[in-house]
Amino acid sequence: MARVMIGLALYNGAEHVAAQLDSIAAQDHRDWRLVVSDDGSSDAGPRIVRDFAARFPDGQVTLVQGPRGGATRNFLAMLAMPEADEYLSLADQDDVWRPDKLSRAIAALQARPEAGLYSACTTICDAQLKPLVGSKRFAGPFNFRNALVQAVTAGNTCVLTPAAIQLVRQAAPAAMTVGVESHDWWLYQAVSGAGMGIIRDDAEVLLYRQHGDNLKGRNDTIPAMKARLAQLFAGDYGGWLHLNVAALSSAPGLLTPENEEVLARFSAALGRPGWFMAREFARLGLRRQTLAGTAALYAAALGGRLRRKAEGQH
């Protein structure tokens, strides 16, 4: 049976973390250990974790101190923790996993030996875990040319193979130094860029709780879509693209030769006028998962909204 390390990022999560811990304990895949990385909580969350740990043999549940640099940095730091033969499943503090979350991911990855990263859909719920809607499903393909411009592998569903972990743990320090916006987006880029397959399961593997403290909330509502478009055209998204490029460029040997060339051309295009940028994006075959999303990407490129803010707009 495959051994899984579950990496849970904790920060002032006392209100909901007990339900998440209980759902981990209820997994039908039994060969797991849990590492909870606390990023400086001031509430009862760490105590709840310690009480939970007391129910299990020594070492199965451990509480460690996180880097205290935010959720993205906390998750990236956990890439160094799995043992050589372990899979890594990332976990948020306020979700509730379905009992077959781990077993489903392991089965999917073992059925596709070339794949390095599994992700899935979620059931979006309110604060009391009342289901609202399933998360978006996409047709694919899920590859480096999509990963450069879109995050579609929800971090709270991600499971990495041992081989993928060995690759990304070497590159993670650069991502932390640069300060990438999103660990799950960067993982999608790094794993696909290294030539490994990406699995995106249409199954809803967990209850994704929505509440006022969510760092990343649902993105399927009209207000959420408007907010993301505003980020796109205000230059926020362009800034994230530059950070991702800097992180990937600082990890020699990570990408395949083909994807190194794609990254170099993408990086060069981000510094050019809008018409050149859009033309180069088209030549590279960069696309988001919907026609509307791809159209917005190219509109932002043409409008000069993907260049660094300090460079001005053209």
N, C-alpha and C positions, 0 to 999 in steps of 0.2 A: 504493500500500500504506500502511495506517495506521502511523504511527510511535508507538511505545510507550516510555515511560520506566518502567523497573522500579525501584521503591524498596524496598531491602532494609535492614531494621533489624538491626544487628549489635551484640552484646554478649557477649564471651567465648564466641564460637561456633566456636572453632578445631576442635573435635572433629568437627563435621558440615558446616561451611559449604562445604567443597570439593565435596561431592556435590551440594549445591544449586547452586553456581556452574556445575558441569558440566551440570546439567540445564537451566539457562538457556541455556547455549551451544548445547545440542542442540535448541532450539525450532525448529519448522518455519516459524514466522513470524520472518523474519530482520531486520526493520527495528525494532531495539530499541537502547536504551542503558540501562546499569545505573548507578544511584547507590547506593552502600553508605554508609549513615549510621552511623558507629561511635559508640556511646554511652559511650565510655571503657573499652574493653577492655584487660585486662592480660595477655591470652594472645597466641597467634600468629595470631589471626583477621585482624587488619589486614595482616599480612605475606602471608598466603594470598591475600587480595584483591588486593594489589599484584602478586603473582606472576601471578595470573589476568589482571589488567588488561594485563600486558605481552604477552599473546597477541593483543591486539586493537589496532586503530588508536587513536591518541590521541583521548581524549574519549569513547570508547564505554563504558568502565568507569572510574568515578571513585569515590574514597574521600573522604568528607567527615566532618567532626566533627559529631556529633549534639549535641542540647541537654543531654544528661546528666541527664535528668529521668524516665527510665523508658521502657518500650517505647511506651506510648500517646502520650506527648509526642513521641517520636522519629518515629513514623508521622505524627502531625498536622503536624509541622514540614516533612515532605517534601511536603505538599500545595502548598507555595509553589514547588517546584522544576521542575515540568513546563513546557515551552514551550507557546505558545498553541495549537498544533495537535496536541499529543501526548495520547495516552491515558496513564493511570497504572495500573500493576499493582503491588499491594503484595506483598511477599515476606517470609516468615520465613526465618531462617538455617539451620534444621535440617530443612526439608522436601526432597522431590525432586519436581520437576514432571514431568508427562507431556509428551511432545514437542508435543502439540497444545494445550497449555493456553492460550497466547496467541491462537492462530488461532481457537480455538473461541469464546473470549470476544469477540473483535473481530467475528466473523461474527454472533454473537447480538446484539450491540449495534447493528450496522449494519442488521440486519433489523428492529429496533424503534427507529426514530428518536426516539421519545418517552422511551426509557429512558436513565437516567443512570448506573446501577450494575449491574454483573454480579457474581454470586457463584455458587458451585457446591458440590458435595459433594466429599468427600475419602475416600481409603482410609486408615483408621486402621491404623497399623503399630506393631510393637514397636521397640525401640531399634536393632535390626539390619535394619529395614525389611521384616520379615516381615508380610504383610497379616493383619489380624485381623478387621476388619469395615468396611463402608461407613458413612459418617456418616449421620445422620438425614435423611430426605426429608420435606418438608412439602407439603401441598396448596395452601397460600396461603389467601386473597389476601395479597400482600406490599405493605402500604401503611402510611401514617402511624399509623393507629389500632392496628396491630399493632406497629409500630416503637417506639411510646411505651412498651410494656410487655415487649418481647422482642427479643433479638438473634438473628437467624437468618442474617445474611450474614457468613460466616466471613472474617475479615480476610485470611487467607493465600490466599484465592481471589478477592479483590475486584479488579475493574477498573473505572475511572471514565472516562467520556467527557470530552473537552475542555470541553464546556459544563458538565458537573457539577463539574469541577475549578474552573472560574471562580467558581461559586457557593460551594463549600465552603471555598475558600482564604480568602474574605472572612470567613467565620464561624469558621475554625479558631482564631484568636487567643483568642476568647472561650472556646472549649472548653478550650484549654490553661490559661488563667487560672483557670477554674473547677476544672479537674482532673477531667474526666470519667473514668469507670472504664475505658471501652473505646472505642477509636477506631472499630472496625468497627460497633459499636452506634450510635455517634453519626453515622457516615456514613449508615447506613440511615435514621436519623431525619431528617437534614438533606436528603438527596436526595429521599426520599419526601415530606417536608414541603414541599419546593419545588415539588412537583407532577410530578416526573419518575418514570418507571416503574422498577421494580426487577425484575431478572431473577434467578431462582434456579434454576440448571441442576441437574438430577438426576444429571448425569454426574460421575464421580469424577476430578477433574483433577490431583490430586497425591497423593503418599504423605506422610501426616501422621505424622511420627515421634513416638512417645510415649517419654519418658524422664524421669528424675528432676528435670530442670531446666526442664520445660515450664512456662511462665507460665500457660497455659490448657490443661488436658488434656482428654481425651475426656469427654463428658457423658452417655454412654449406658449406663454400668454402674450397678449398684445402689448401690455406695458413692458414686459421683459424684452420682447423683440425690438420695441422702440428704443429701449435703453441700450441694447447691443448695437443697434444701428448708430446711435449717438456716439458710442465709444469708437465705432469704426471710422466715422467721419470727423471726430474730434482729434484723432491721432493716437488715442490710447492703444488701439489694436496694432497700429503701425509700430509703436514703441515695443510692444510685446514681440512682434516679429523680429525686430533688431536684437532683442535680448536672446531669443531662441537661436538666431544665427550665430551670435557671439559664443553662446554655450556650446553649440555643435562644432563650431570652428576651433574651439579650444580643446577638443577631445580627439587627438590624432589616432588614427587606426580604427575609429568606431564605425565609420560609414564605408559602404562598398565603393569601389572606384567610380562606378556610375553615379551613385548618389553624392559623392564628393563633388563631382562636376555639376550636378544639379544644384547643390547648395552654393557653390561658387558663383554660378550664373544668377541664382536667386538673390544672393547677397549683393552682387554688382547691380542688379536691376533695381534694388531698393534705394540705391543712391542716385538713380537717373530720373530725368523728367517723366511726367506721367505717361505720355504717349509711348515712350520707350519701355517703361516698366510694364505697361499693359501688354505691349507686343511681345516682350520677352516671357511674361507669364503664359501667354497663349502658346508660344513656341515650346515652352517647357511642359505644357499640358497640365498646369496647375488648376485645380478645381475644388470647390466645396461640394457637399453632398446633395444640394438642391440647385435647381436652375436659378432661383431667386438669390440664394446665397452666393453663387458664382457671379451673378450679375452685379451684386453689391460689391464684391471684391474688386471686380474690374472697374467699376465706377469710382471706387475709392482710389484705385491706382491711377486712373486717368486724371482725377482731381488732385493728385499730389498729396493725398492724405495718409500715405503709408511711409512717407519719409520721416526722419527724426523731427520732432517738433522744433528743435533748435535750428534746423536747416531752413525752416520756413516752408510755405506751400507754393507749388508751381502749377 
